[in-house]
């Protein structure tokens, strides 16, 4: 158990690197944006679309970078899901 933890601690994507702390901080986007009770009139279509593009680009980066950053990928996949849902709510309200 100790050697597994030590291995994770010293890995190229472990908690001593930005490959770990960047995605952990990005989870704040997902947690903060899950406001499903917000009235659709308050959703900015332009900003939500921009966040969709941003998350898609970062997901591609997380997949292509070596070593692959699965934590960053999962964070932005979750954010993409939330943003697409919010964008669909905005489109239904304004369509």
C-alpha positions in Angstrom: 0.0 0.0 0.0 2.8 2.4 0.9 4.7 1.7 -2.3 1.5 2.3 -4.4 1.0 5.6 -2.7 4.7 6.6 -3.1 4.5 5.6 -6.7 1.4 7.8 -7.3 3.0 10.7 -5.3 6.1 10.6 -7.5 4.3 9.9 -10.9 4.4 12.3 -13.8 0.7 13.1 -13.1 0.8 12.9 -9.3 0.1 15.6 -6.7 3.5 17.2 -7.1 2.7 18.4 -10.6 0.3 20.7 -12.4 -1.1 17.7 -14.2 -2.8 16.9 -11.0 -3.6 20.3 -9.4 -4.9 22.0 -12.6 -7.7 19.5 -13.1 -8.5 19.4 -9.4 -9.0 23.2 -9.6 -11.0 22.9 -12.8 -13.6 20.7 -11.0 -14.8 24.0 -9.4 -16.2 24.9 -12.9 -18.3 21.7 -13.0 -19.5 22.0 -9.4 -20.3 25.7 -9.7 -22.1 25.3 -13.1 -24.5 22.6 -12.2 -27.1 25.2 -11.3 -30.0 23.4 -13.1 -32.6 25.6 -11.4 -31.3 28.8 -13.0 -34.0 30.3 -15.2 -33.1 29.8 -18.9 -33.5 33.5 -19.5 -30.4 34.0 -17.3 -28.2 31.7 -19.4 -25.9 33.4 -21.8 -26.0 31.5 -25.1 -22.7 33.0 -26.3 -20.8 32.3 -23.1 -22.2 28.7 -22.8 -21.2 28.0 -26.4 -17.7 29.4 -25.8 -17.4 27.1 -22.7 -18.5 24.1 -24.9 -15.7 24.9 -27.4 -13.2 25.5 -24.6 -14.0 22.2 -22.9 -13.8 20.3 -26.2 -10.4 21.7 -27.0 -9.1 21.0 -23.5 -10.4 17.4 -23.7 -8.4 16.9 -26.9 -5.3 18.4 -25.3 -5.7 16.1 -22.2 -6.0 13.1 -24.6 -3.0 14.1 -26.7 -0.5 15.2 -24.0 2.0 12.6 -22.8 1.4 11.2 -20.2 -2.3 11.3 -20.9 -4.1 13.4 -18.3 -7.2 11.4 -17.5 -8.1 13.6 -14.6 -8.2 16.7 -16.8 -10.1 14.8 -19.5 -12.8 13.6 -17.0 -13.2 17.1 -15.6 -13.8 18.7 -19.0 -16.0 15.9 -20.2 -18.2 16.6 -17.2 -18.0 20.3 -17.9 -18.9 19.7 -21.5 -22.0 17.7 -20.4 -23.2 20.4 -18.1 -22.6 23.1 -20.7 -24.4 21.2 -23.4 -27.4 20.7 -21.1 -27.4 24.4 -20.2 -27.1 25.3 -23.9 -30.0 23.1 -24.8 -32.1 24.8 -22.1 -31.2 28.2 -23.5 -32.0 27.1 -27.0 -35.5 25.7 -26.0 -36.3 28.9 -24.2 -35.2 31.1 -27.1 -36.2 28.9 -30.0 
